[in-house]
């Protein structure tokens, strides 16, 4: 069983479970998913009647979507946080990241940013503070806020919903062994970006969200996870995995053995090389 983290100059875990060799600069192209944000009624063009918040959106994306939906100047929703009086956990210190629950929210002529943010946080509290989630967090010796933080990483890293439980287990296994998480999704959050390419310099940034340099969980969630990611965070799939790599779409491989992981990475790089002439 691999219990030590290899040098980051050799290998690194990356966003959505992919792995790239820093020395060779191998990267994986991301897949864009189009999500309808604003829904109109059946009578034709007009003001939207609802706002869709997708799973995995960061708070900054939610704020921008609310501004657009309510036809407000950019930045209005973010500035309304102090007036919203949101019921957040003490650990959140007023930051609603992780608690702007992904769902569809109705819009009316008199809807305000404060009302929308309150509805999102209230929905999150209803989902997270119920017996299944709260009991599951306690069973894993953590509080609900920590469970939501893990779920946010799972949401960002898992290539498919089927992989969420395994990604959660990798996080638990690394924490239990005193290993850094080394998740690029946390660095992307610190740098306010979504790229799959992370450089060696990126892994050295001075940020509490740098899971290469700092041990443990980031100080807050890094996005707003959905129910499946939260369930994975409290009930991770049994296993001893410490590494994972998506060799090709639909083929994510988890292992506890670093040598096996290197072989998976070699196959991943071969797959990328075979596709490169077609680009």
C-alpha positions as CSV (number, residue, x, y, z in Angstrom):
1,X,0.0,0.0,0.0
2,X,1.3,3.4,-0.9
3,X,1.6,5.5,2.2
4,X,3.9,8.3,1.0
5,X,3.2,11.0,-1.5
6,X,5.6,10.9,-4.5
7,X,7.4,14.1,-5.4
8,X,5.1,16.6,-7.1
9,X,7.7,17.0,-9.8
10,X,6.8,13.4,-10.7
11,X,3.1,13.2,-10.5
12,X,0.0,15.1,-9.4
13,X,-3.7,14.6,-9.0
14,X,-5.7,16.9,-11.1
15,X,-9.2,18.2,-11.4
16,X,-11.9,15.7,-12.3
17,X,-9.6,12.8,-11.4
18,X,-7.2,13.2,-14.2
19,X,-3.5,13.0,-13.9
20,X,-0.8,14.9,-15.8
21,X,3.0,14.6,-15.7
22,X,4.4,18.1,-14.9
23,X,7.6,17.2,-16.6
24,X,6.0,16.4,-19.9
25,X,3.1,18.9,-19.7
26,X,0.5,16.4,-20.6
27,X,-3.1,17.8,-20.3
28,X,-6.6,16.6,-20.8
29,X,-9.2,18.7,-22.6
30,X,-12.3,19.5,-20.5
31,X,-15.8,18.8,-21.5
32,X,-18.2,21.8,-21.5
33,X,-21.7,21.2,-20.4
34,X,-24.4,23.7,-21.4
35,X,-26.9,24.3,-18.7
36,X,-30.0,26.5,-19.1
37,X,-29.8,29.3,-16.5
38,X,-33.0,31.2,-17.1
39,X,-36.4,29.6,-17.9
40,X,-39.1,31.6,-19.6
41,X,-42.8,30.9,-19.4
42,X,-44.8,29.4,-22.2
43,X,-46.2,32.7,-23.5
44,X,-43.1,33.7,-25.3
45,X,-40.1,36.0,-24.8
46,X,-40.1,38.0,-21.6
47,X,-38.6,38.0,-18.2
48,X,-37.4,34.7,-16.9
49,X,-39.6,32.9,-14.5
50,X,-37.0,30.7,-12.8
51,X,-33.3,30.5,-12.2
52,X,-31.4,27.2,-12.5
53,X,-28.3,26.8,-10.3
54,X,-26.3,23.9,-11.6
55,X,-24.3,21.5,-9.3
56,X,-20.7,22.5,-8.8
57,X,-21.2,26.3,-9.5
58,X,-19.1,28.5,-7.3
59,X,-20.7,31.4,-5.4
60,X,-19.2,33.9,-7.8
61,X,-21.1,32.2,-10.7
62,X,-24.3,32.2,-8.7
63,X,-24.0,35.9,-7.9
64,X,-23.5,36.7,-11.6
65,X,-26.5,34.6,-12.6
66,X,-28.7,36.3,-10.0
67,X,-27.6,39.7,-11.3
68,X,-28.5,38.7,-14.8
69,X,-31.8,37.1,-13.9
70,X,-32.9,40.2,-12.0
71,X,-31.4,42.6,-14.5
72,X,-29.2,44.2,-11.9
73,X,-25.8,45.8,-12.3
74,X,-22.9,43.3,-11.9
75,X,-21.8,42.9,-8.3
76,X,-25.2,43.8,-6.8
77,X,-25.9,40.3,-5.4
78,X,-22.4,40.0,-3.9
79,X,-22.9,43.3,-2.2
80,X,-26.3,42.2,-0.8
81,X,-24.8,39.4,1.4
82,X,-24.7,41.6,4.5
83,X,-28.4,42.4,4.1
84,X,-29.4,38.9,3.5
85,X,-28.9,37.7,7.1
86,X,-28.2,34.1,5.9
87,X,-28.4,31.2,8.4
88,X,-24.9,29.8,7.8
89,X,-22.8,27.5,10.1
90,X,-20.4,29.3,12.4
91,X,-17.5,27.8,10.5
92,X,-18.6,29.5,7.3
93,X,-17.8,32.9,8.9
94,X,-20.5,34.5,6.7
95,X,-19.2,32.9,3.4
96,X,-22.1,31.1,1.7
97,X,-19.9,29.0,-0.6
98,X,-21.2,25.4,-0.4
99,X,-24.6,26.5,0.8
100,X,-26.1,28.1,-2.4
101,X,-27.9,24.8,-3.1
102,X,-28.1,23.7,-6.7
103,X,-31.8,23.8,-7.7
104,X,-34.4,25.7,-9.7
105,X,-35.7,28.8,-8.0
106,X,-38.8,30.7,-9.1
107,X,-38.5,34.4,-10.0
108,X,-41.2,37.0,-9.5
109,X,-41.4,40.7,-10.4
110,X,-40.5,41.6,-6.8
111,X,-37.7,39.0,-6.2
112,X,-34.6,40.4,-4.6
113,X,-31.1,39.1,-4.4
114,X,-31.5,38.7,-0.7
115,X,-34.6,36.6,-1.2
116,X,-32.9,34.3,-3.7
117,X,-29.8,33.8,-1.6
118,X,-31.9,33.1,1.5
119,X,-33.9,30.5,-0.5
120,X,-30.7,28.8,-1.6
121,X,-29.2,28.7,1.9
122,X,-32.5,27.6,3.5
123,X,-32.7,24.7,1.0
124,X,-29.1,23.7,1.8
125,X,-29.8,23.7,5.5
126,X,-32.9,21.6,4.9
127,X,-30.9,19.1,2.9
128,X,-27.7,19.1,5.0
129,X,-29.0,19.3,8.6
130,X,-31.5,16.4,8.2
131,X,-30.8,13.1,9.9
132,X,-29.1,11.3,7.0
133,X,-26.4,13.9,6.3
134,X,-25.9,15.1,9.9
135,X,-25.7,11.5,11.2
136,X,-23.4,10.5,8.3
137,X,-21.0,13.4,9.1
138,X,-20.9,12.4,12.8
139,X,-20.3,8.8,11.9
140,X,-17.2,9.9,10.0
141,X,-16.0,12.1,12.9
142,X,-16.7,15.4,11.2
143,X,-19.2,18.2,11.3
144,X,-21.7,19.0,8.5
145,X,-19.6,21.9,7.2
146,X,-16.6,19.6,6.8
147,X,-18.8,17.1,4.9
148,X,-20.0,19.8,2.6
149,X,-16.4,20.9,2.0
150,X,-15.4,17.3,1.0
151,X,-18.5,17.1,-1.2
152,X,-17.5,20.2,-3.0
153,X,-14.1,18.7,-3.9
154,X,-15.8,15.5,-4.9
155,X,-18.2,17.5,-7.2
156,X,-15.2,19.2,-8.8
157,X,-13.0,16.1,-9.2
158,X,-15.3,13.2,-10.1
159,X,-15.5,12.5,-13.8
160,X,-18.9,10.8,-13.4
161,X,-21.4,10.4,-10.6
162,X,-20.4,6.7,-10.4
163,X,-16.9,7.8,-9.4
164,X,-18.0,10.2,-6.6
165,X,-17.9,7.6,-3.8
166,X,-14.4,6.5,-4.8
167,X,-13.1,10.1,-5.1
168,X,-14.5,10.7,-1.6
169,X,-12.6,7.6,-0.3
170,X,-9.4,8.9,-1.8
171,X,-9.9,12.1,0.1
172,X,-10.5,10.2,3.4
173,X,-7.6,7.9,2.8
174,X,-5.2,10.7,2.2
175,X,-6.4,12.7,5.2
176,X,-6.1,9.6,7.5
177,X,-2.5,9.0,6.3
178,X,-1.5,12.6,6.8
179,X,-1.0,13.1,3.0
180,X,-1.8,16.3,1.3
181,X,-4.9,16.1,-0.9
182,X,-3.0,17.5,-4.0
183,X,-6.3,18.4,-5.8
184,X,-6.0,20.9,-8.6
185,X,-9.6,21.9,-8.1
186,X,-8.6,23.7,-4.9
187,X,-5.9,25.6,-6.7
188,X,-8.3,26.5,-9.5
189,X,-10.6,27.9,-6.8
190,X,-7.8,30.0,-5.3
191,X,-6.9,31.4,-8.7
192,X,-10.6,31.9,-9.7
193,X,-10.3,29.8,-12.8
194,X,-11.5,26.5,-14.3
195,X,-8.5,25.3,-16.4
196,X,-7.3,21.7,-16.3
197,X,-3.7,22.8,-16.7
198,X,-1.8,23.3,-13.4
199,X,1.9,24.3,-13.4
200,X,4.5,23.7,-10.8
201,X,4.4,27.4,-9.9
202,X,0.6,27.1,-9.4
203,X,1.2,24.4,-6.8
204,X,3.4,26.8,-4.8
205,X,1.0,29.6,-4.5
206,X,0.5,31.1,-1.0
207,X,-3.1,30.3,-0.4
208,X,-5.1,28.3,2.3
209,X,-6.7,26.6,-0.7
210,X,-3.3,25.2,-1.9
211,X,-3.8,21.5,-1.1
212,X,-0.3,20.8,-2.4
213,X,1.4,22.9,0.3
214,X,-1.1,22.7,3.1
215,X,-2.4,19.7,4.9
216,X,-6.1,18.9,5.5
217,X,-9.2,20.4,4.0
218,X,-9.4,23.8,2.5
219,X,-11.0,26.4,4.8
220,X,-14.3,26.5,2.9
221,X,-16.1,24.5,0.3
222,X,-14.8,25.3,-3.3
223,X,-18.2,25.1,-5.0
224,X,-21.8,24.3,-4.3
225,X,-22.3,20.5,-4.4
226,X,-25.4,18.6,-5.2
227,X,-27.0,15.9,-3.1
228,X,-25.1,13.0,-4.7
229,X,-21.7,14.5,-4.0
230,X,-22.8,15.1,-0.3
231,X,-24.0,11.5,0.0
232,X,-20.6,10.4,-1.4
233,X,-18.9,12.5,1.2
234,X,-20.7,10.8,4.1
235,X,-20.7,7.3,2.7
236,X,-17.5,6.9,0.6
237,X,-17.1,3.7,-1.3
238,X,-15.0,1.2,0.7
239,X,-11.4,0.9,-0.7
240,X,-7.8,1.7,0.0
241,X,-7.3,4.0,-3.0
242,X,-4.8,6.9,-2.9
243,X,-4.6,7.8,-6.6
244,X,-6.9,8.0,-9.6
245,X,-6.6,8.9,-13.2
246,X,-9.1,9.0,-16.1
247,X,-7.2,7.2,-18.8
248,X,-10.0,7.9,-21.3
249,X,-13.6,8.9,-21.0
250,X,-15.5,6.4,-19.0
251,X,-12.3,4.7,-17.7
252,X,-11.2,6.2,-14.4
253,X,-8.8,3.9,-12.5
254,X,-8.3,4.0,-8.8
255,X,-5.4,2.4,-7.0
256,X,-3.4,2.3,-3.7
257,X,-0.3,1.2,-5.5
258,X,1.9,4.0,-6.9
259,X,3.6,1.7,-9.4
260,X,0.3,0.6,-10.8
261,X,-0.7,4.2,-10.9
262,X,2.4,5.0,-13.0
263,X,1.4,2.3,-15.4
264,X,-2.1,3.9,-15.7
265,X,-0.6,7.3,-16.3
266,X,1.7,5.8,-19.0
267,X,-1.4,4.4,-20.7
268,X,-3.1,7.8,-20.3
269,X,-0.1,9.5,-22.0
270,X,-0.2,7.0,-24.8
271,X,-3.8,7.7,-25.4
272,X,-3.1,11.4,-25.6
273,X,-0.2,10.9,-28.0
274,X,-2.3,8.7,-30.3
275,X,-4.9,11.4,-30.5
276,X,-2.5,14.3,-31.0
277,X,-2.1,14.0,-34.8
278,X,-5.8,14.4,-35.3
279,X,-5.9,17.8,-33.5
